[in-house]
Amino acid sequence: MEKISVGVRFRPSTSSSHSDSSRQWQISDNAISLCHLNTPISGYTFAFDHVFDESLGNAVVYRVLIKSIIDAAIDGFNGTAFAYGQTSSGKTYTMNGSEMDPGIIPLAIKDIFYTIHKTSEREFLIRVSYMEIYNEEINDLLVLESQKLPIHENLERGVYVAGIREEIVSNAEQVLQLLKLGEENRHFGETNMNARSSRSHTIFRMVIESRAKEEDSFKEDTITDAVRVSVLNLVDLAGSERIAKTGAEGVRLKEGKHINKSLMVLGNVINKLSEGGKQRGHIPYRDSKLTRILQPALGGNAKTSIICTVAPEDVHVEETRGTLQFASRAKRITNCVQVNEILTDAALLKRQKLEIEELRKKLMGSHSEVLEQVLLKQRNDMHKSELERDKLATELEEERKARYALEHRILEQQKKIENLMNLSVSAHFSNVCSQNKVGERSGTPDGAHFLAFDDLKTPNFKCPSIDFVVRRPSYKELESSPIPDNFADVADEDLWTRLNKGRVTDLEAFQMTPPFPVQEFPSSETSLIVPSNEEPQATNYERLENDLHDVQKQYEALKEQYSKLEEENNILKEEKIGLTDDVACFENQIDQVKSEKQVLLKELKEEKRKLNDLREEVRRLITTFSQKEGMLTSLYSKSRAFVENTKTASIAPHE
């Protein structure tokens, strides 16, 4: 992680009354303060990495802030440098400069080619492009026909502008000519604050590719046989404007709106990036094409430097303060910088061979015993992990069996509880029905039965109210004589016989029949059943009380048994929860052991593969050595025989 480097540069004052003002910006080391009569004003003090006063030229700014980014770009790191500030504060002068005082872009171009010519062990390929963002449209400054270019993104190139022309260059003079051509095509305009005001943001981009030269790529000790690709962005931003000061109208007003909008989005991106990780939230890179193109440089993979240019006049105090606040937030941003390399298949193969050679040297040297010990330790650890896994699996199986037994017991207890509840309810209803029948026979009031049943009923049983029930009285059909067809004043004997159904009545014993009592319908508040006998009623009451007492005892026993079963059920549930937690814990431990085993197996396989490769290499070396030894032995035998033959031949003439 690397923080963005931020520097502040004051341009020379253009107002003769600046020295007479009561408020002035003062520089002390790397701190800037707005002072009123040499007294710092609260809230107007800022500290930065570097502060440049108006006496320092572009070369000093380049050497302090930009030189390190240029060197890193040659080594394969992405780099970005841009100037930020209000209009007429010296941004374009800082980036482009003049003939007497070259700016950052010309100095960077010359420095790049100077460093490349000094680097003899690598070969370079440089591509250059130059674009502007005018009214939120991307234009190619090297080709007038390329207008309104789109922005694309992919995994290989990242964020890039499609259709932009890239010129392959070989020297600094060629690049400066292209830079001059682009400046001629750039949009400039005149305002009240600047006679040649930049009306667009420009991005000068250099893509630097390098690789090791052919004569160096075959050396055994090199491991840099890869293509490095870095992108260097040098950005000249248009300045923020206030319409009241610039007096912009028409086209200039439209240009100023687009410039202020893109700079506002850039400020929002800087604010989000400076907040930190969790509080950052969404970063609006896509709200502007400027921030979209500069996305890798803002919180991404690039070394970044920001030059904030400010005006020292009292009339521009608020604009200067806004620029310094922007710089203060920007210096808190960190980028993740790394070398950009593209490895070919040949480069990967070469690196793997070098790694194998290093491992072979270690194995053939004093580190072989250490590696053997490491392998032995890994085998022992793997064996221990397998034993622990088997043990955990056995425990898990036991826990599962216990859990199944516990669930079976819980189900049995629940079935018992349901059977007992059904038995108690059926007993209550049967007793109530028998009591109702007895009450009907004995004349017991219905209210007594229902009153006794209220103590025994379950909470879900709802008895109908007796206030709205009327019992129909049991009338018997009265026997009556058939009605004669007609009546006369005198009843003869045949008529009497017909009325009495053929019965012969003793008229002398005939008496007057007492009047039949008419049964009246009782009211809803009175009982409809009149007891006929007091002694059977007392006997029924005693029997009902005994039955009620027995039912109450049975209900209490069932209630007590139900409470015990509930307690056992709760205990079993707690045990089930505990066993479930234990099973989950054991399963997690088994998963960890499995993952560790997989890692160990992979490492062991890799070590075995390397060991087999080394053994094959050693076997080949031994075979080669044996062959050479045989050749040397045969050569030695032949030479010895030749020497003996020579000696024999030299001795024979003397004899």
Backbone hydrogen bonds, N-H to C=O, Kabsch-Sander energy under -0.5 kcal/mol:
donor,donor_aa,acceptor,acceptor_aa,energy
2,E,335,N,-2.8
4,I,333,I,-2.2
5,S,304,T,-2.2
7,G,306,I,-2.6
8,V,50,H,-2.0
9,R,308,C,-2.6
10,F,52,F,-2.5
11,R,310,V,-1.9
18,H,15,S,-1.0
21,S,17,S,-0.5
21,S,18,H,-1.1
24,Q,22,S,-0.5
24,Q,35,C,-2.2
26,Q,33,S,-3.3
28,S,31,A,-2.6
31,A,28,S,-2.1
32,I,46,F,-3.2
33,S,26,Q,-2.3
34,L,44,Y,-1.6
35,C,24,Q,-3.0
35,C,33,S,-0.6
36,H,39,T,-3.0
37,L,22,S,-2.1
37,L,35,C,-0.6
39,T,36,H,-0.6
41,I,34,L,-2.9
44,Y,41,I,-1.6
46,F,32,I,-2.8
48,F,30,N,-2.4
49,D,6,V,-1.0
50,H,6,V,-1.1
52,F,8,V,-3.3
56,L,53,D,-1.4
61,V,57,G,-1.4
62,Y,58,N,-2.7
63,R,59,A,-2.4
64,V,60,V,-2.2
65,L,61,V,-2.5
66,I,61,V,-0.7
66,I,62,Y,-1.2
67,K,62,Y,-2.4
69,I,66,I,-0.6
70,I,66,I,-2.0
71,D,67,K,-2.2
72,A,68,S,-2.0
73,A,69,I,-2.2
74,I,70,I,-1.7
75,D,71,D,-1.2
76,G,73,A,-1.0
77,F,72,A,-2.7
79,G,231,V,-2.5
80,T,303,K,-2.6
81,A,233,N,-2.4
82,F,305,S,-1.6
83,A,235,V,-1.4
84,Y,307,I,-2.6
86,Q,309,T,-0.5
87,T,240,S,-2.2
89,S,86,Q,-1.2
94,T,90,G,-1.6
95,M,91,K,-2.2
96,N,92,T,-3.2
97,G,92,T,-0.8
97,G,93,Y,-0.8
98,S,101,D,-1.9
103,G,96,N,-1.8
104,I,94,T,-2.0
105,I,95,M,-2.8
107,L,103,G,-2.0
108,A,104,I,-2.5
109,I,105,I,-2.3
110,K,106,P,-2.2
111,D,107,L,-2.3
112,I,108,A,-2.3
113,F,109,I,-1.9
114,Y,110,K,-2.0
115,T,111,D,-2.2
116,I,112,I,-2.3
117,H,113,F,-2.1
118,K,114,Y,-1.2
119,T,115,T,-1.2
120,S,118,K,-1.0
123,E,211,R,-2.8
125,L,209,E,-2.8
126,I,169,V,-0.7
127,R,207,V,-2.3
128,V,167,E,-2.6
129,S,205,R,-2.4
131,M,203,I,-1.9
132,E,139,N,-2.2
133,I,201,H,-2.9
134,Y,132,E,-0.6
134,Y,137,E,-2.7
135,N,133,I,-0.5
137,E,134,Y,-0.8
139,N,132,E,-2.6
139,N,137,E,-0.5
140,D,146,S,-2.6
141,L,130,Y,-2.0
141,L,139,N,-0.6
142,L,130,Y,-0.7
146,S,143,V,-0.9
147,Q,145,E,-1.2
149,L,138,I,-2.5
152,H,160,Y,-3.0
154,N,158,G,-1.6
158,G,154,N,-1.8
160,Y,152,H,-2.6
162,A,150,P,-1.9
162,A,160,Y,-0.6
164,I,161,V,-1.0
167,E,128,V,-3.0
167,E,165,R,-0.5
169,V,126,I,-2.1
169,V,167,E,-0.5
175,V,171,N,-1.3
176,L,172,A,-2.4
177,Q,173,E,-1.9
178,L,174,Q,-1.8
179,L,175,V,-2.4
180,K,176,L,-2.2
181,L,177,Q,-2.2
182,G,178,L,-2.3
183,E,179,L,-2.0
184,E,180,K,-1.5
185,N,181,L,-1.1
186,R,182,G,-0.7
188,F,186,R,-0.5
189,G,197,S,-2.1
191,T,194,N,-2.9
192,N,246,T,-2.1
197,S,189,G,-3.5
197,S,194,N,-0.5
199,R,187,H,-2.1
201,H,133,I,-1.7
202,T,236,D,-2.3
203,I,131,M,-2.5
204,F,234,L,-2.7
205,R,129,S,-2.6
205,R,203,I,-0.6
206,M,232,L,-2.4
207,V,127,R,-3.0
208,I,206,M,-0.6
208,I,230,S,-2.6
209,E,125,L,-2.8
209,E,207,V,-0.6
210,S,228,R,-2.0
211,R,123,E,-1.9
213,K,121,E,-2.0
216,D,213,K,-0.7
217,S,213,K,-1.8
218,F,214,E,-0.7
219,K,216,D,-1.3
222,T,219,K,-0.7
226,A,224,T,-2.6
227,V,342,I,-2.3
228,R,210,S,-2.8
228,R,226,A,-0.6
229,V,340,N,-1.9
230,S,208,I,-2.3
232,L,206,M,-2.8
233,N,79,G,-2.6
233,N,231,V,-0.5
234,L,204,F,-2.5
234,L,232,L,-0.5
235,V,81,A,-2.8
235,V,233,N,-0.5
236,D,202,T,-2.3
237,L,83,A,-1.1
237,L,235,V,-0.6
240,S,85,G,-1.0
245,K,242,R,-1.2
246,T,242,R,-2.8
247,G,243,I,-2.4
252,R,249,E,-1.4
254,K,250,G,-1.9
255,E,251,V,-2.6
256,G,252,R,-2.4
257,K,253,L,-1.9
258,H,254,K,-2.0
259,I,255,E,-2.3
260,N,256,G,-2.6
261,K,257,K,-2.2
262,S,258,H,-2.3
263,L,259,I,-2.2
264,M,260,N,-2.1
265,V,261,K,-2.2
266,L,262,S,-2.1
267,G,263,L,-2.3
268,N,264,M,-2.2
269,V,265,V,-2.5
270,I,266,L,-2.3
271,N,267,G,-2.4
272,K,268,N,-2.5
273,L,269,V,-2.5
274,S,270,I,-1.8
275,E,271,N,-0.7
275,E,272,K,-0.9
276,G,272,K,-0.6
280,R,277,G,-0.9
281,G,277,G,-0.5
285,Y,283,I,-2.3
287,D,284,P,-1.0
288,S,285,Y,-1.0
292,R,288,S,-1.6
293,I,289,K,-2.1
294,L,290,L,-2.1
295,Q,292,R,-0.9
297,A,294,L,-0.7
298,L,294,L,-1.2
298,L,295,Q,-0.7
299,G,297,A,-0.8
300,G,296,P,-0.7
302,A,300,G,-1.3
303,K,78,N,-2.9
305,S,80,T,-2.1
306,I,5,S,-2.6
307,I,82,F,-2.6
308,C,7,G,-2.9
308,C,306,I,-0.6
309,T,84,Y,-2.4
309,T,307,I,-0.7
310,V,9,R,-2.2
316,H,313,E,-0.9
317,V,314,D,-1.3
320,T,316,H,-2.4
321,R,317,V,-2.5
322,G,318,E,-2.3
323,T,319,E,-2.1
324,L,320,T,-2.4
325,Q,321,R,-2.2
326,F,322,G,-2.1
327,A,323,T,-2.2
328,S,324,L,-2.2
329,R,325,Q,-2.0
330,A,326,F,-2.2
331,K,327,A,-1.7
332,R,329,R,-1.2
333,I,330,A,-1.6
335,N,2,E,-3.7
336,C,300,G,-1.2
337,V,335,N,-0.8
340,N,76,G,-2.4
341,E,339,V,-0.8
342,I,227,V,-3.2
343,L,341,E,-0.5
344,T,342,I,-0.5
348,L,344,T,-2.5
349,L,345,D,-2.5
350,K,346,A,-2.2
351,R,347,A,-2.4
352,Q,348,L,-2.3
353,K,349,L,-2.1
354,L,350,K,-2.2
355,E,351,R,-2.4
356,I,352,Q,-2.3
357,E,353,K,-2.4
358,E,354,L,-2.3
359,L,355,E,-2.3
360,R,356,I,-2.6
361,K,357,E,-2.4
362,K,358,E,-2.0
363,L,359,L,-2.7
364,M,360,R,-3.0
365,G,361,K,-1.3
367,H,362,K,-0.8
368,S,365,G,-1.0
371,L,367,H,-2.2
372,E,368,S,-2.4
373,Q,369,E,-2.3
374,V,370,V,-2.2
375,L,371,L,-2.7
376,L,372,E,-2.6
377,K,373,Q,-2.6
378,Q,374,V,-2.5
379,R,375,L,-2.4
380,N,376,L,-2.5
381,D,377,K,-2.8
382,M,378,Q,-2.4
383,H,379,R,-2.5
384,K,380,N,-2.7
385,S,381,D,-2.5
386,E,382,M,-2.1
387,L,383,H,-2.3
388,E,384,K,-2.8
389,R,385,S,-2.3
390,D,386,E,-2.6
391,K,387,L,-2.5
392,L,388,E,-2.8
393,A,389,R,-2.5
394,T,390,D,-2.4
395,E,391,K,-2.6
396,L,392,L,-2.6
397,E,393,A,-2.2
398,E,394,T,-2.3
399,E,395,E,-2.6
400,R,396,L,-2.3
401,K,397,E,-2.3
402,A,398,E,-2.6
403,R,399,E,-2.4
404,Y,400,R,-2.7
405,A,401,K,-2.6
406,L,402,A,-2.5
407,E,403,R,-2.7
408,H,404,Y,-2.3
409,R,405,A,-2.4
410,I,406,L,-2.4
411,L,407,E,-2.4
412,E,408,H,-2.2
413,Q,409,R,-2.6
414,Q,410,I,-2.5
415,K,411,L,-2.3
416,K,412,E,-2.5
417,I,413,Q,-2.5
418,E,414,Q,-2.4
419,N,415,K,-2.6
420,L,416,K,-2.6
421,M,417,I,-2.3
422,N,418,E,-2.5
423,L,419,N,-2.6
424,S,420,L,-2.6
425,V,421,M,-2.3
426,S,422,N,-2.5
427,A,423,L,-2.3
428,H,424,S,-2.2
429,F,425,V,-2.3
430,S,426,S,-2.4
431,N,427,A,-2.4
432,V,428,H,-2.4
433,C,429,F,-2.4
434,S,430,S,-2.3
435,Q,431,N,-2.4
436,N,432,V,-2.2
437,K,433,C,-2.0
438,V,434,S,-2.5
439,G,435,Q,-2.6
440,E,436,N,-2.0
441,R,437,K,-1.9
442,S,438,V,-2.9
443,G,439,G,-1.8
444,T,439,G,-1.2
448,A,445,P,-0.6
449,H,445,P,-1.0
450,F,446,D,-2.4
451,L,447,G,-2.2
452,A,448,A,-2.3
453,F,449,H,-2.1
454,D,450,F,-1.3
455,D,451,L,-0.5
455,D,452,A,-0.6
456,L,453,F,-1.0
457,K,453,F,-1.5
461,F,458,T,-1.3
463,C,461,F,-0.6
468,F,465,S,-0.6
469,V,466,I,-1.2
470,V,468,F,-0.5
475,Y,473,P,-1.3
492,D,490,V,-0.7
496,W,492,D,-1.6
497,T,493,E,-2.1
498,R,494,D,-2.4
499,L,495,L,-2.3
500,N,496,W,-2.1
501,K,498,R,-1.0
502,G,497,T,-3.1
503,R,500,N,-1.8
505,T,503,R,-0.6
507,L,505,T,-1.0
510,F,507,L,-0.5
519,Q,517,P,-0.5
520,E,518,V,-0.5
526,T,523,S,-0.8
530,V,528,L,-0.6
537,Q,533,N,-1.0
538,A,534,E,-2.1
539,T,535,E,-2.0
540,N,536,P,-2.5
541,Y,537,Q,-2.2
542,E,538,A,-2.2
543,R,539,T,-2.3
544,L,540,N,-2.7
545,E,541,Y,-2.5
546,N,542,E,-2.4
547,D,543,R,-2.6
548,L,544,L,-2.9
549,H,545,E,-2.5
550,D,546,N,-2.5
551,V,547,D,-2.7
552,Q,548,L,-2.5
553,K,549,H,-2.4
554,Q,550,D,-2.7
555,Y,551,V,-2.7
556,E,552,Q,-2.7
557,A,553,K,-2.6
558,L,554,Q,-2.7
559,K,555,Y,-2.9
560,E,556,E,-2.8
561,Q,557,A,-2.7
562,Y,558,L,-2.6
563,S,559,K,-2.3
564,K,560,E,-2.2
565,L,561,Q,-2.5
566,E,562,Y,-2.4
567,E,563,S,-2.3
568,E,564,K,-2.7
569,N,565,L,-2.5
570,N,566,E,-2.5
571,I,567,E,-2.5
572,L,568,E,-2.7
573,K,569,N,-2.3
574,E,570,N,-2.4
575,E,571,I,-2.7
576,K,572,L,-2.4
577,I,573,K,-2.5
578,G,574,E,-2.6
579,L,575,E,-2.8
580,T,576,K,-2.6
581,D,577,I,-2.4
582,D,578,G,-2.5
583,V,579,L,-2.7
584,A,580,T,-2.5
585,C,581,D,-2.6
586,F,582,D,-2.9
587,E,583,V,-2.6
588,N,584,A,-2.3
589,Q,585,C,-2.4
590,I,586,F,-2.4
591,D,587,E,-2.4
592,Q,588,N,-2.4
593,V,589,Q,-2.6
594,K,590,I,-2.7
595,S,591,D,-2.7
596,E,592,Q,-2.8
597,K,593,V,-2.5
598,Q,594,K,-2.6
599,V,595,S,-2.3
600,L,596,E,-2.7
601,L,597,K,-2.9
602,K,598,Q,-2.6
603,E,599,V,-2.6
604,L,600,L,-2.9
605,K,601,L,-2.9
606,E,602,K,-2.5
607,E,603,E,-2.7
608,K,604,L,-2.8
609,R,605,K,-2.8
610,K,606,E,-2.6
611,L,607,E,-2.8
612,N,608,K,-2.9
613,D,609,R,-2.5
614,L,610,K,-2.5
615,R,611,L,-2.6
616,E,612,N,-2.7
617,E,613,D,-2.5
618,V,614,L,-3.0
619,R,615,R,-2.9
620,R,616,E,-2.5
621,L,617,E,-2.4
622,I,618,V,-2.8
623,T,619,R,-2.6
624,T,620,R,-2.8
625,F,621,L,-3.0
626,S,622,I,-2.8
627,Q,623,T,-2.7
628,K,624,T,-2.8
629,E,625,F,-2.7
630,G,626,S,-2.7
631,M,627,Q,-2.6
632,L,628,K,-2.9
633,T,629,E,-2.6
634,S,630,G,-2.9
635,L,631,M,-2.7
636,Y,632,L,-2.8
637,S,633,T,-2.6
638,K,634,S,-2.8
639,S,635,L,-2.7
640,R,636,Y,-2.6
641,A,637,S,-2.6
642,F,638,K,-2.6
643,V,639,S,-2.5
644,E,640,R,-2.5
645,N,641,A,-2.7
646,T,642,F,-2.4
647,K,643,V,-2.6
648,T,644,E,-2.8
649,A,645,N,-2.7
650,S,646,T,-2.1
651,I,647,K,-1.9
652,A,648,T,-2.0
654,H,650,S,-0.6
655,E,651,I,-1.3
